[in-house]
């Protein structure tokens, strides 16, 4: 008996992936609930493996495959996405399986050659509109470039009504439950939004185009199988709708205040700014970076109409945690918001001005001139911070009304 068993999705298709209970950091993304690396096995005349897993989890995947079929009977491997959490185990899997062919998109072939220094003949390419007969079923392919790598594609098994969506519609969530309806909607929404914010947000315009493309193709999908997280079977329309919504990044009456502080002066300013914003009926998330991970900040940013950033000045520079968070957010290219900067300082006070420059470089218009307060804010200074929050709040409301 195998140590790990496959999970039956349909009479022909099985989940043969791996569960990573321990991972807590994924390229700077805090994965507080772990993740899964999903791989799928199609049993037909040509037995086909869709994607593999991260290299340390090869034995778990092979064990699950062995619970269904002798791995050496697998004919084809399809690589929908060449990132190493899905292909790290591919070279070893190929040695064990010895497949007739390995398929990937043209860009996938290039990436796999660069990763593993393979001969060009190792990979067979497939493009949008092409299909692969397996016997009683046929796989068809749709390239989804830059969602979220140039090589990305999805595979559709029409007879089983299954869309293998690689990183699309996934989430980082380790669980023994394989289906969406075995988990709470709150957990699904929370982790799916965090995944979109930290992985797909920079490609929001391409997501919108993909959603239109999928609608035009009118695929009949009863199982949506991403490479991370649960398989969708009961809330497919919901996750598709959420992706469409998140990709729009529509501003709402919500502001994010992020900051770090050395001696609580910048923290006091943040609280006063929050009071000013909330006095206008604006929902405010105050996120001190000493206790708020930047990937959680990114999640909150999706619906926000204002990003207000505070930092003390240290050696003429932005406080390190604030600079790191702003660099991270900049790479995600948030849209449809205004920004502002603030901070306490001792003798030079460069940080707020540098933060303004970062906001402008990220195409976030400034809603107010930076607020700087020397040393510890007194009552008059805190009143200025409250008024600063109100001023930014009015710009936020104008943005929401104009959307």
C-alpha positions in Angstrom: 0.0 0.0 0.0 1.3 3.5 -0.9 2.2 5.9 1.9 0.2 8.5 0.1 -3.0 7.9 -1.9 -4.3 9.7 -5.0 -7.7 11.5 -4.6 -10.3 10.6 -7.2 -11.8 13.6 -9.0 -13.7 11.7 -11.7 -13.6 8.1 -13.1 -10.6 9.1 -15.2 -8.9 11.9 -13.3 -7.0 11.9 -10.0 -5.2 14.4 -7.9 -1.6 13.2 -7.3 0.0 16.3 -5.8 1.7 17.0 -2.5 0.9 19.0 0.7 3.5 21.4 2.1 2.4 22.0 5.7 5.7 23.8 6.6 6.3 26.5 4.1 5.8 30.0 5.5 7.5 32.2 2.9 7.1 32.1 -0.9 9.2 34.7 -2.5 8.4 37.2 0.2 4.7 36.2 0.4 3.8 35.0 3.9 2.1 31.6 3.5 0.7 31.3 7.0 -1.4 28.3 6.0 1.1 26.4 4.0 0.4 25.3 0.4 -0.2 22.4 -2.0 1.6 21.5 -5.2 -1.1 20.0 -7.3 -0.5 17.5 -10.1 -3.2 15.5 -11.9 -3.3 12.1 -13.6 -5.6 11.3 -16.5 -6.3 7.6 -17.2 -6.9 7.0 -20.8 -5.3 5.1 -23.7 -2.5 7.6 -23.3 -2.0 8.1 -19.5 -1.1 11.7 -18.9 0.4 13.6 -16.0 -0.5 17.3 -15.7 2.3 19.2 -14.0 4.6 17.8 -11.3 5.6 19.2 -7.9 8.4 21.0 -6.0 11.5 18.8 -6.0 11.5 17.8 -2.3 8.0 16.4 -2.8 8.8 14.0 -5.7 8.4 10.8 -3.6 5.0 12.0 -2.3 3.8 12.5 -5.9 5.2 9.2 -7.1 3.6 7.4 -4.2 0.2 8.9 -5.0 0.6 8.0 -8.7 1.6 4.4 -7.7 -1.7 4.1 -5.7 -3.5 4.3 -9.1 -1.1 3.1 -11.8 2.4 2.0 -12.3 4.3 5.3 -13.0 6.1 3.6 -16.0 2.8 3.3 -17.8 2.4 7.1 -18.0 2.8 8.1 -21.7 2.7 11.9 -21.6 3.6 14.7 -19.2 2.1 18.2 -19.7 3.9 21.2 -18.1 1.4 24.0 -17.9 3.8 26.2 -16.0 7.6 26.0 -15.7 8.1 27.6 -12.3 10.1 25.3 -10.1 7.3 24.6 -7.6 5.7 22.7 -10.5 8.7 21.4 -12.4 11.4 21.0 -9.7 10.5 17.2 -9.6 10.2 17.0 -13.4 13.7 15.7 -14.4 13.6 12.9 -11.8 10.0 12.1 -12.6 11.0 11.7 -16.3 13.8 9.4 -15.3 11.3 7.2 -13.5 8.4 7.4 -15.9 10.3 7.6 -19.2 7.3 9.2 -21.0 6.9 9.2 -24.8 6.7 13.0 -24.8 6.7 16.0 -22.6 4.6 18.9 -23.7 4.8 22.6 -22.9 4.1 26.0 -24.5 6.8 27.4 -26.8 7.9 29.7 -23.9 7.6 26.8 -21.5 10.1 24.9 -23.6 12.5 27.8 -23.5 12.2 28.0 -19.7 12.6 24.3 -19.1 15.7 24.2 -21.4 17.2 27.1 -19.4 16.3 25.5 -16.0 17.6 22.0 -16.8 19.9 22.5 -19.8 18.1 20.0 -21.8 18.5 19.1 -25.5 15.9 21.0 -27.6 14.3 17.7 -28.6 13.3 16.9 -25.0 10.1 19.1 -25.1 7.3 19.1 -27.7 5.6 22.4 -28.0 1.8 23.0 -28.1 0.1 26.3 -28.8 -3.3 27.9 -28.3 -5.9 26.0 -30.4 -3.9 22.8 -30.6 -5.1 19.5 -29.0 -3.7 16.2 -27.9 -5.8 13.0 -28.3 -5.5 10.7 -25.4 -8.0 8.0 -26.5 -11.5 8.6 -25.4 -10.6 12.1 -24.3 -8.7 15.1 -25.8 -6.7 17.8 -24.1 -6.8 21.3 -25.7 -4.4 24.1 -24.9 -4.7 27.9 -24.3 -1.6 30.0 -23.8 -2.0 32.5 -21.0 1.2 34.4 -21.3 2.3 36.5 -18.3 -0.3 34.9 -16.1 1.9 34.9 -14.4 5.0 33.8 -16.4 5.6 34.0 -20.2 5.3 30.3 -20.5 1.9 29.9 -18.7 -0.9 28.0 -20.3 -4.0 26.1 -19.3 -5.3 22.7 -20.5 -8.9 21.7 -21.0 -10.2 18.1 -20.9 -13.6 18.6 -22.7 -15.0 15.1 -22.1 -14.5 15.4 -18.3 -15.3 19.2 -18.3 -12.1 19.9 -16.4 -9.9 23.0 -16.8 -6.3 22.6 -15.5 -5.5 26.2 -14.8 -1.9 26.1 -13.5 -1.5 29.1 -11.1 -4.8 30.6 -12.2 -7.6 30.6 -9.6 -5.3 29.1 -7.0 -4.3 29.9 -3.4 -1.6 28.9 -0.9 -3.5 26.7 1.5 -2.4 23.3 2.9 -5.3 21.0 3.7 -6.4 17.4 3.5 -9.6 18.7 1.9 -9.3 18.5 -1.9 -12.5 20.4 -2.9 -13.7 23.9 -2.3 -17.0 22.9 -0.7 -15.1 21.1 2.0 -13.6 24.4 3.2 -15.2 27.6 4.6 -16.0 30.3 2.1 -14.3 32.8 4.5 -11.0 30.8 4.2 -11.4 30.4 0.4 -12.1 34.1 -0.1 -9.3 35.2 2.2 -6.6 33.0 0.7 -7.7 33.5 -2.9 -7.7 37.3 -2.5 -4.2 37.2 -0.9 -2.9 35.0 -3.8 -4.3 37.3 -6.4 -3.0 40.4 -4.7 0.6 39.0 -4.3 0.9 37.0 -7.6 -1.5 38.4 -10.2 -2.1 42.1 -9.3 0.6 43.3 -11.6 -1.1 41.5 -14.5 -4.6 42.7 -13.8 -5.2 44.0 -17.4 -4.2 40.6 -18.7 -6.5 38.9 -16.2 -9.4 41.0 -17.5 -8.5 40.0 -21.1 -8.3 36.3 -20.0 -11.7 36.4 -18.4 -13.2 37.8 -21.6 -11.4 35.1 -23.6 -12.7 32.3 -21.4 -16.2 33.8 -21.7 -15.9 33.8 -25.5 -14.7 30.2 -25.5 -17.7 29.2 -23.4 -16.0 26.2 -21.9 -18.2 23.9 -19.9 -16.2 23.6 -16.7 -17.4 21.4 -13.8 -14.0 21.1 -12.2 -11.5 23.9 -12.0 -8.1 22.5 -11.1 -5.4 25.0 -10.1 -1.8 24.1 -9.2 -2.2 25.4 -5.6 -5.0 24.9 -3.2 -8.3 23.1 -3.5 -10.1 21.9 -6.7 -13.1 24.1 -7.4 -16.4 22.2 -8.0 -19.1 24.1 -6.2 -18.0 27.8 -6.3 -16.5 28.1 -9.8 -18.7 31.0 -10.8 -17.8 32.7 -7.5 -14.0 32.5 -8.0 -14.3 33.6 -11.6 -16.3 36.6 -10.5 -13.9 37.4 -7.7 -11.0 37.4 -10.2 -12.8 39.7 -12.5 -13.6 42.0 -9.6 -10.1 42.1 -8.2 -8.6 42.7 -11.6 -10.6 45.9 -11.9 -9.1 47.3 -8.6 -12.1 49.5 -8.2 -11.5 52.1 -5.4 -13.7 51.8 -2.4 -14.1 54.0 0.7 -11.1 52.4 2.3 -7.7 53.7 3.2 -4.5 51.9 4.2 -2.1 53.5 6.7 1.3 51.7 6.9 4.2 52.9 8.9 7.1 51.9 11.2 8.3 53.9 14.1 11.4 54.1 16.4 10.1 56.0 19.5 6.3 56.0 18.8 6.2 59.5 17.3 5.3 58.3 13.8 2.9 55.8 15.4 1.1 58.7 17.1 0.8 60.5 13.8 -0.6 57.4 12.2 -3.3 57.2 14.9 -4.3 60.8 14.4 -4.4 60.4 10.6 -6.6 57.4 11.1 -9.0 59.5 13.2 -9.2 62.1 10.5 -10.0 59.6 7.8 -12.5 57.7 9.9 -14.3 61.0 10.8 -15.4 61.1 7.1 -16.9 57.6 7.3 -13.9 56.0 5.6 -12.9 52.5 6.5 -9.2 52.5 7.7 -6.7 49.7 8.0 -3.8 50.8 10.2 -0.9 48.4 9.6 2.3 48.9 11.7 5.0 47.1 9.8 6.6 45.8 13.0 3.6 43.4 13.1 2.1 43.5 9.6 3.6 41.4 6.8 3.9 43.2 3.5 2.0 40.4 1.7 -1.0 41.2 4.0 -0.6 44.9 3.2 -0.8 44.0 -0.5 -4.0 42.1 0.1 -5.6 45.1 1.8 -4.5 47.4 -1.1 -6.7 45.7 -3.7 -9.9 47.6 -2.6 -8.2 50.7 -1.1 -8.5 54.2 -2.6 -5.7 55.7 -0.5 -2.2 54.5 0.5 -0.8 56.6 3.3 2.8 55.8 4.3 4.7 56.9 7.3 8.4 56.6 8.3 10.8 58.2 10.7 14.1 59.4 9.1 17.1 57.2 9.9 20.5 58.3 8.6 18.8 60.4 6.0 16.8 57.5 4.7 13.4 55.7 4.9 13.1 53.2 7.7 14.1 49.8 6.3 10.8 48.0 6.8 8.9 50.8 5.1 11.3 51.0 2.2 11.1 47.2 1.7 7.3 47.2 1.8 7.0 50.1 -0.6 9.4 48.4 -3.0 7.3 45.2 -2.8 4.1 47.1 -3.4 5.6 48.9 -6.3 6.3 45.6 -8.0 2.6 44.7 -7.8 1.6 47.9 -9.6 -1.6 48.8 -7.6 -3.9 51.2 -9.4 -6.8 53.6 -8.8 -5.6 55.1 -5.6 -4.1 58.3 -4.2 -1.2 58.5 -1.8 0.4 60.5 0.9 3.5 60.4 3.2 4.2 61.4 6.7 6.8 61.0 9.5 8.5 62.3 12.5 12.2 63.3 12.4 15.0 64.6 14.5 17.3 66.9 12.5 17.0 66.2 8.8 13.6 64.7 7.9 14.2 63.2 4.4 12.0 60.1 4.7 8.6 61.6 3.9 10.0 63.3 0.8 11.6 60.1 -0.4 8.3 58.3 0.2 6.5 60.9 -2.0 9.0 60.1 -4.7 8.3 56.4 -4.4 4.6 57.0 -4.6 5.0 59.2 -7.7 7.3 56.7 -9.4 4.6 54.0 -8.8 2.0 56.3 -10.6 0.1 56.9 -7.3 -1.0 60.6 -7.3 -0.3 62.6 -4.2 -3.4 63.7 -2.3 -1.6 66.1 0.1 1.9 67.5 0.7 4.0 65.3 3.0 3.4 65.9 6.7 6.7 66.2 8.8 6.8 66.7 12.5 9.9 67.4 14.5 10.6 65.0 17.3 7.6 64.1 19.5 4.2 65.5 18.3 2.3 67.7 20.7 -1.4 68.4 20.7 -1.1 71.0 17.9 1.0 68.6 15.8 -1.5 65.7 16.3 -4.3 68.1 15.3 -2.4 68.8 12.1 -2.1 65.0 11.5 -5.9 64.7 12.0 -6.4 67.5 9.5 -3.9 65.8 7.1 -6.1 62.6 7.3 -9.2 64.6 6.6 -7.5 66.3 3.6 -6.4 62.9 2.1 -9.9 61.5 2.9 -11.6 64.2 0.8 -9.4 63.2 -2.2 -10.2 59.6 -1.6 -13.9 60.3 -1.7 -13.5 62.3 -4.9 -11.8 59.4 -6.5 -14.5 57.0 -5.4 -17.2 59.3 -6.7 -15.5 59.7 -10.0 -15.0 55.9 -10.5 
